[in-house]
Amino acid sequence: MIEVTRLNGKKFTLNALYIETVESFPDTTITLTTGTKTIVKESEEEVREKVKAFYLNIQILSNPHLRGEDDEE
């Protein structure tokens, strides 16, 4: 889960596993796999960093193949 901020300043928690795309129009728009779109104050890069930290926290990126690294020695 990541915390993001709506344009009205209200913070909410979003399940990052359901994020399909993050785009800037110039406002940052997050599209979920359900088709729901949400506009947030955070930049596209900030959302990307929050998602990456979340994935590392739940160890989705613990496999070197998923991280795009070569085989472990």
Order of alpha helices (4+ residues) and beta strands (2+ residues): beta-beta-beta-beta-beta-alpha-alpha
